[in-house]
Amino acid sequence: MPAREILADILLEQNRTEEALTEYEAVLQKEPTRYRALAGAAQAAQDAGEIEAARAYAEHLIAQVGAAGSERPTWEVVRGMAGTGPE
């Protein structure tokens, strides 16, 4: 797991959402398909009130995972952000 992603997770837990989003975005610059970074960016953006950005990250993740979905705990939350399932 990238160190910046760990930092972003910690920042998100501390409700430092804008800083967390910056770190998730840095991870996504190098690894644009990382599930955890996309889900984290979606959550951080939503928590920071950046609803359109949250939706864009969620939609990107859903497109990446496809119809198979995921069993990860964040999956239903992400689907809710994108308007494709329960939140």
N, CA and C atoms as a LAMMPS dump frame, in Angstrom:
ITEM: TIMESTEP
0
ITEM: NUMBER OF ATOMS
261
ITEM: BOX BOUNDS ff ff ff
-5.0000000000000000e+02 5.0000000000000000e+02
-5.0000000000000000e+02 5.0000000000000000e+02
-5.0000000000000000e+02 5.0000000000000000e+02
ITEM: ATOMS id mol type element x y z
1 1 1 N 0.854 -1.169 0
2 1 2 C 0 0 0
3 1 3 C 0.906 1.24 0
4 2 1 N 0.607 2.193 -0.883
5 2 2 C 1.419 3.412 -0.93
6 2 3 C 1.344 4.206 0.386
7 3 1 N 2.47 4.766 0.775
8 3 2 C 2.534 5.544 2.019
9 3 3 C 1.546 6.708 2.008
10 4 1 N 1.381 7.339 0.856
11 4 2 C 0.443 8.477 0.785
12 4 3 C -0.993 8.021 0.999
13 5 1 N -1.289 6.805 0.592
14 5 2 C -2.633 6.269 0.804
15 5 3 C -2.871 6.015 2.297
16 6 1 N -1.86 5.529 2.978
17 6 2 C -1.965 5.342 4.428
18 6 3 C -2.162 6.694 5.106
19 7 1 N -1.37 7.679 4.702
20 7 2 C -1.522 9.023 5.25
21 7 3 C -2.928 9.555 4.985
22 8 1 N -3.426 9.369 3.784
23 8 2 C -4.772 9.836 3.443
24 8 3 C -5.815 9.174 4.329
25 9 1 N -5.668 7.869 4.572
26 9 2 C -6.606 7.158 5.45
27 9 3 C -6.599 7.767 6.858
28 10 1 N -5.412 8.065 7.355
29 10 2 C -5.292 8.655 8.695
30 10 3 C -5.931 10.04 8.722
31 11 1 N -5.646 10.842 7.705
32 11 2 C -6.228 12.182 7.635
33 11 3 C -7.751 12.116 7.558
34 12 1 N -8.271 11.167 6.809
35 12 2 C -9.723 11.018 6.696
36 12 3 C -10.329 10.631 8.042
37 13 1 N -9.659 9.738 8.761
38 13 2 C -10.135 9.353 10.097
39 13 3 C -10.146 10.543 11.052
40 14 1 N -9.251 11.493 10.834
41 14 2 C -9.165 12.69 11.676
42 14 3 C -10.047 13.829 11.169
43 15 1 N -10.898 13.524 10.202
44 15 2 C -11.801 14.514 9.596
45 15 3 C -11.051 15.67 8.925
46 16 1 N -9.856 15.411 8.46
47 16 2 C -9.085 16.397 7.696
48 16 3 C -9.286 16.06 6.222
49 17 1 N -10.538 16.241 5.789
50 17 2 C -10.976 15.711 4.506
51 17 3 C -10.27 16.329 3.301
52 18 1 N -10.052 17.617 3.317
53 18 2 C -9.401 18.244 2.163
54 18 3 C -7.965 17.764 2.023
55 19 1 N -7.275 17.618 3.138
56 19 2 C -5.902 17.102 3.095
57 19 3 C -5.894 15.648 2.635
58 20 1 N -6.862 14.879 3.128
59 20 2 C -6.97 13.475 2.715
60 20 3 C -7.2 13.379 1.213
61 21 1 N -8.107 14.205 0.706
62 21 2 C -8.396 14.187 -0.721
63 21 3 C -7.147 14.506 -1.537
64 22 1 N -6.364 15.47 -1.094
65 22 2 C -5.115 15.818 -1.787
66 22 3 C -4.181 14.609 -1.857
67 23 1 N -4.077 13.873 -0.758
68 23 2 C -3.191 12.696 -0.729
69 23 3 C -3.723 11.565 -1.609
70 24 1 N -5.037 11.323 -1.558
71 24 2 C -5.615 10.287 -2.438
72 24 3 C -5.387 10.656 -3.906
73 25 1 N -5.563 11.919 -4.231
74 25 2 C -5.354 12.356 -5.613
75 25 3 C -3.899 12.164 -6.037
76 26 1 N -2.966 12.37 -5.123
77 26 2 C -1.551 12.141 -5.443
78 26 3 C -1.302 10.666 -5.752
79 27 1 N -1.933 9.784 -4.994
80 27 2 C -1.812 8.344 -5.262
81 27 3 C -2.397 8.033 -6.637
82 28 1 N -3.544 8.611 -6.931
83 28 2 C -4.218 8.324 -8.198
84 28 3 C -3.464 8.871 -9.405
85 29 1 N -2.611 9.855 -9.206
86 29 2 C -1.772 10.342 -10.302
87 29 3 C -0.824 9.249 -10.782
88 30 1 N -0.322 8.455 -9.842
89 30 2 C 0.619 7.384 -10.183
90 30 3 C -0.086 6.072 -10.474
91 31 1 N -1.179 5.825 -9.767
92 31 2 C -1.903 4.563 -9.898
93 31 3 C -3.401 4.849 -10.027
94 32 1 N -3.847 5.254 -11.217
95 32 2 C -5.219 5.727 -11.393
96 32 3 C -6.316 4.673 -11.218
97 33 1 N -5.948 3.427 -11.067
98 33 2 C -6.971 2.392 -10.924
99 33 3 C -6.966 1.738 -9.535
100 34 1 N -6.293 2.337 -8.572
101 34 2 C -6.268 1.755 -7.223
102 34 3 C -7.629 1.874 -6.553
103 35 1 N -8.226 0.725 -6.259
104 35 2 C -9.557 0.686 -5.656
105 35 3 C -9.603 1.525 -4.387
106 36 1 N -8.682 1.262 -3.477
107 36 2 C -8.715 1.928 -2.17
108 36 3 C -8.569 3.445 -2.3
109 37 1 N -7.711 3.899 -3.2
110 37 2 C -7.522 5.337 -3.379
111 37 3 C -8.759 5.977 -4.012
112 38 1 N -9.382 5.289 -4.967
113 38 2 C -10.609 5.82 -5.566
114 38 3 C -11.741 5.884 -4.55
115 39 1 N -11.909 4.821 -3.77
116 39 2 C -12.96 4.811 -2.753
117 39 3 C -12.689 5.869 -1.691
118 40 1 N -11.434 5.999 -1.283
119 40 2 C -11.068 7.007 -0.288
120 40 3 C -11.274 8.413 -0.811
121 41 1 N -10.903 8.645 -2.069
122 41 2 C -11.092 9.965 -2.673
123 41 3 C -12.573 10.305 -2.757
124 42 1 N -13.386 9.323 -3.096
125 42 2 C -14.831 9.555 -3.158
126 42 3 C -15.367 9.94 -1.782
127 43 1 N -14.937 9.211 -0.76
128 43 2 C -15.409 9.496 0.601
129 43 3 C -14.903 10.854 1.088
130 44 1 N -13.631 11.146 0.845
131 44 2 C -13.069 12.422 1.282
132 44 3 C -13.751 13.588 0.578
133 45 1 N -13.984 13.431 -0.715
134 45 2 C -14.658 14.497 -1.467
135 45 3 C -16.072 14.718 -0.935
136 46 1 N -16.777 13.632 -0.678
137 46 2 C -18.14 13.767 -0.15
138 46 3 C -18.118 14.458 1.209
139 47 1 N -17.221 14.034 2.077
140 47 2 C -17.126 14.617 3.416
141 47 3 C -16.722 16.093 3.364
142 48 1 N -15.972 16.466 2.322
143 48 2 C -15.542 17.857 2.167
144 48 3 C -16.606 18.708 1.467
145 49 1 N -17.72 18.083 1.109
146 49 2 C -18.803 18.81 0.452
147 49 3 C -18.624 18.96 -1.047
148 50 1 N -17.666 18.247 -1.609
149 50 2 C -17.414 18.296 -3.05
150 50 3 C -18.172 17.138 -3.712
151 51 1 N -19.482 17.303 -3.797
152 51 2 C -20.369 16.227 -4.222
153 51 3 C -20.093 15.77 -5.649
154 52 1 N -19.854 16.689 -6.556
155 52 2 C -19.583 16.307 -7.953
156 52 3 C -18.286 15.506 -8.054
157 53 1 N -17.271 15.91 -7.313
158 53 2 C -16.008 15.16 -7.328
159 53 3 C -16.216 13.769 -6.736
160 54 1 N -16.982 13.694 -5.654
161 54 2 C -17.273 12.399 -5.035
162 54 3 C -17.974 11.485 -6.028
163 55 1 N -18.951 12.029 -6.728
164 55 2 C -19.682 11.239 -7.717
165 55 3 C -18.756 10.78 -8.842
166 56 1 N -17.867 11.661 -9.293
167 56 2 C -16.947 11.302 -10.377
168 56 3 C -16.01 10.163 -9.956
169 57 1 N -15.468 10.246 -8.749
170 57 2 C -14.604 9.164 -8.263
171 57 3 C -15.39 7.863 -8.12
172 58 1 N -16.607 7.958 -7.598
173 58 2 C -17.441 6.768 -7.425
174 58 3 C -17.764 6.136 -8.781
175 59 1 N -18.122 6.957 -9.75
176 59 2 C -18.447 6.436 -11.078
177 59 3 C -17.23 5.795 -11.736
178 60 1 N -16.06 6.395 -11.543
179 60 2 C -14.817 5.82 -12.076
180 60 3 C -14.576 4.438 -11.469
181 61 1 N -14.768 4.319 -10.175
182 61 2 C -14.551 3.043 -9.501
183 61 3 C -15.555 2.002 -9.967
184 62 1 N -16.811 2.396 -10.096
185 62 2 C -17.837 1.462 -10.555
186 62 3 C -17.534 0.982 -11.975
187 63 1 N -17.103 1.879 -12.835
188 63 2 C -16.747 1.492 -14.195
189 63 3 C -15.564 0.53 -14.193
190 64 1 N -14.644 0.741 -13.293
191 64 2 C -13.461 -0.11 -13.197
192 64 3 C -13.822 -1.508 -12.709
193 65 1 N -14.664 -1.59 -11.685
194 65 2 C -15.009 -2.887 -11.094
195 65 3 C -15.976 -3.651 -11.995
196 66 1 N -16.888 -2.932 -12.627
197 66 2 C -17.824 -3.564 -13.55
198 66 3 C -19 -4.225 -12.857
199 67 1 N -19.71 -5.012 -13.615
200 67 2 C -20.949 -5.63 -13.146
201 67 3 C -20.717 -6.638 -12.021
202 68 1 N -19.505 -7.15 -11.919
203 68 2 C -19.221 -8.144 -10.882
204 68 3 C -19.349 -7.559 -9.486
205 69 1 N -19.124 -6.255 -9.364
206 69 2 C -19.208 -5.615 -8.055
207 69 3 C -18.041 -6.005 -7.18
208 70 1 N -18.217 -5.798 -5.905
209 70 2 C -17.152 -6.072 -4.95
210 70 3 C -17.77 -6.445 -3.615
211 71 1 N -17.031 -7.214 -2.852
212 71 2 C -17.476 -7.569 -1.505
213 71 3 C -16.86 -6.659 -0.451
214 72 1 N -16.086 -5.686 -0.875
215 72 2 C -15.451 -4.771 0.08
216 72 3 C -16.515 -3.918 0.757
217 73 1 N -16.302 -3.568 2.009
218 73 2 C -17.29 -2.779 2.76
219 73 3 C -17.611 -1.43 2.125
220 74 1 N -16.684 -0.871 1.389
221 74 2 C -16.899 0.444 0.791
222 74 3 C -17.764 0.398 -0.463
223 75 1 N -17.987 -0.774 -1.021
224 75 2 C -18.658 -0.887 -2.306
225 75 3 C -20.063 -0.276 -2.304
226 76 1 N -20.894 -0.629 -1.336
227 76 2 C -22.258 -0.101 -1.302
228 76 3 C -22.268 1.41 -1.063
229 77 1 N -21.332 1.9 -0.271
230 77 2 C -21.234 3.347 -0.042
231 77 3 C -20.91 4.052 -1.35
232 78 1 N -19.945 3.516 -2.099
233 78 2 C -19.541 4.104 -3.377
234 78 3 C -20.703 4.058 -4.365
235 79 1 N -21.416 2.947 -4.412
236 79 2 C -22.571 2.851 -5.312
237 79 3 C -23.618 3.896 -4.953
238 80 1 N -23.81 4.14 -3.669
239 80 2 C -24.758 5.169 -3.235
240 80 3 C -24.342 6.555 -3.687
241 81 1 N -23.05 6.832 -3.634
242 81 2 C -22.543 8.134 -4.07
243 81 3 C -22.81 8.369 -5.548
244 82 1 N -22.686 7.284 -6.317
245 82 2 C -22.87 7.392 -7.755
246 82 3 C -24.346 7.317 -8.141
247 83 1 N -25.196 7.018 -7.172
248 83 2 C -26.617 6.915 -7.459
249 83 3 C -27.012 5.606 -8.117
250 84 1 N -26.201 4.55 -7.913
251 84 2 C -26.502 3.268 -8.526
252 84 3 C -26.84 2.182 -7.516
253 85 1 N -26.994 2.557 -6.273
254 85 2 C -27.334 1.563 -5.269
255 85 3 C -27.506 2.201 -3.92
256 86 1 N -27.76 1.382 -2.918
257 86 2 C -27.959 1.921 -1.562
258 86 3 C -26.706 2.565 -1.026
259 87 1 N -26.859 3.554 -0.187
260 87 2 C -25.726 4.262 0.417
261 87 3 C -25.47 3.727 1.796
